Amino acid sequence: MAAVTLTVTGCQSELLTEVREQSQSELFSAIDFGNGLIDNPVSTRAVTRLSDHTTTMGVWGWQSLDDDEFTLFNNEYVFYSDSIDNWTYRNKRYWDSKSTYRFYAYAPHSRSVDGAEVSIDRSTGIFTINGVELTGGNALAEGGSRTLLGTLSGVTDVDWLIDRAGKTGISGYRAQRVIFNMQHILSKFNVLVKTSGAVSSDAGTTITVDSIIIGRFKGQADFVQRLDHSPNPDNALDQTMVEWSLYAAGSSYSTRSAEGVAVDGQGMYVIESLIIPQATTADQFLKVCYTMSTGGGRSERFTSLMPFDMFDRFMSGCNYTLTISIGPDVITFDTGCEQWTPGSDAVGYIY
């Protein structure tokens, strides 16, 4: 860094500031952030980019030099710029070749979300997010789809992500763009509706989903990080790590499907939504309303109300799908759960 000291005011001070910034930018590379990957550290695997999900993130960063550490980024507002097709921030900082760095990120930035507060433990890098609230937004509310959209950017509910491990031990000597590996911390829930084999084989019979309502889910909670990886639904220890604290007196909601969707044997997705990780309860329900029409022009509307007991619980970073098969006499169900975007096999725990 150029050895320039500001000791005067007015025009001379402004001139010296410009000299210092110019000299710094000439001698050092700016610290920049790239388009983060979504829980996908293996470069040979198809990836989802952070900008597909959100356009803002918050960054903490510390610089260490000669056994001293100081804050370089304090919940910095980093945003995606279409004009440069990358992420940027104001008041650039620069790499120092003699320093080492560590960075942590979450998305979207809390400034973009009313009522949410995000903090980090400086010594451990553990994130805390208070005031998370969901209202049951459905990305497919306007109509069914053969495939899932994959992102929830079109709903009001916020898809929270964090880099659970952070980027640590980075040398300023090898200056390069910092790319975070972000993980979903909510659960994703999908509903696929199709006709049973009996209906599919009858060319004169059609099924139309009038509505599906699933409720009620707890809609408010706080998050405290316990894992340095996305929970694996097949890992018993992961299942014991409770990261979400539901508000006992908080709001709750029901998720509603797209309406008036004609389905067939291939099926149509009618719900793609987010859920705060939680155990299911005995008072939750599933209501399916559909219309069956026959070749003779006769139509009949049916309503089925049943307990929502197809899943025991919803875990962070997991993708759940409920498949509903509708037939002439009975409705059947199939369930599936997988990691939202599987990452590496290495795991760790934060107690």
LINPEBEL-V279356 format. One record per residue. N is the residue number from 1. PHI is phi in whole degrees, 0 to 359 (NA if undefined). Layout:
((N	PHI) (N	PHI))
This chain:
((1	NA) (2	298) (3	275) (4	239) (5	248) (6	271) (7	236) (8	233) (9	240) (10	77) (11	297) (12	296) (13	298) (14	297) (15	294) (16	296) (17	299) (18	297) (19	296) (20	297) (21	295) (22	294) (23	295) (24	296) (25	291) (26	283) (27	271) (28	234) (29	272) (30	290) (31	281) (32	237) (33	242) (34	268) (35	283) (36	302) (37	267) (38	259) (39	47) (40	214) (41	284) (42	272) (43	293) (44	277) (45	265) (46	301) (47	240) (48	250) (49	269) (50	300) (51	294) (52	287) (53	250) (54	201) (55	241) (56	222) (57	209) (58	253) (59	231) (60	252) (61	207) (62	233) (63	246) (64	244) (65	209) (66	54) (67	68) (68	251) (69	235) (70	225) (71	285) (72	256) (73	232) (74	238) (75	54) (76	296) (77	277) (78	249) (79	227) (80	273) (81	251) (82	296) (83	293) (84	251) (85	55) (86	195) (87	267) (88	208) (89	204) (90	266) (91	57) (92	302) (93	254) (94	231) (95	291) (96	245) (97	296) (98	265) (99	252) (100	242) (101	222) (102	219) (103	227) (104	222) (105	217) (106	218) (107	207) (108	286) (109	295) (110	299) (111	298) (112	273) (113	233) (114	297) (115	85) (116	266) (117	231) (118	239) (119	220) (120	219) (121	277) (122	300) (123	283) (124	251) (125	77) (126	280) (127	271) (128	233) (129	234) (130	254) (131	83) (132	285) (133	220) (134	242) (135	235) (136	92) (137	301) (138	238) (139	295) (140	251) (141	298) (142	275) (143	164) (144	289) (145	213) (146	293) (147	233) (148	281) (149	288) (150	90) (151	233) (152	247) (153	293) (154	271) (155	245) (156	285) (157	295) (158	265) (159	272) (160	284) (161	224) (162	220) (163	270) (164	292) (165	259) (166	71) (167	243) (168	238) (169	65) (170	276) (171	274) (172	291) (173	293) (174	256) (175	297) (176	204) (177	293) (178	275) (179	240) (180	275) (181	251) (182	268) (183	236) (184	292) (185	247) (186	264) (187	260) (188	252) (189	229) (190	235) (191	233) (192	248) (193	243) (194	215) (195	272) (196	285) (197	301) (198	296) (199	286) (200	299) (201	278) (202	258) (203	296) (204	268) (205	248) (206	233) (207	238) (208	237) (209	281) (210	283) (211	189) (212	228) (213	236) (214	234) (215	200) (216	254) (217	256) (218	292) (219	249) (220	226) (221	193) (222	246) (223	240) (224	231) (225	295) (226	235) (227	237) (228	260) (229	210) (230	291) (231	302) (232	262) (233	297) (234	264) (235	259) (236	297) (237	291) (238	302) (239	292) (240	273) (241	275) (242	273) (243	256) (244	248) (245	246) (246	286) (247	283) (248	300) (249	254) (250	280) (251	288) (252	224) (253	207) (254	244) (255	263) (256	245) (257	277) (258	297) (259	247) (260	67) (261	261) (262	283) (263	239) (264	220) (265	292) (266	284) (267	96) (268	226) (269	283) (270	237) (271	223) (272	218) (273	214) (274	249) (275	224) (276	293) (277	309) (278	193) (279	279) (280	282) (281	234) (282	292) (283	268) (284	280) (285	221) (286	230) (287	240) (288	243) (289	242) (290	213) (291	242) (292	251) (293	243) (294	253) (295	298) (296	279) (297	87) (298	269) (299	234) (300	218) (301	260) (302	236) (303	227) (304	237) (305	240) (306	210) (307	294) (308	269) (309	240) (310	283) (311	233) (312	280) (313	197) (314	243) (315	248) (316	301) (317	69) (318	251) (319	246) (320	251) (321	231) (322	255) (323	256) (324	251) (325	254) (326	253) (327	235) (328	297) (329	240) (330	210) (331	253) (332	242) (333	229) (334	221) (335	232) (336	211) (337	216) (338	212) (339	296) (340	305) (341	221) (342	304) (343	247) (344	280) (345	273) (346	289) (347	229) (348	205) (349	229) (350	243) (351	257))
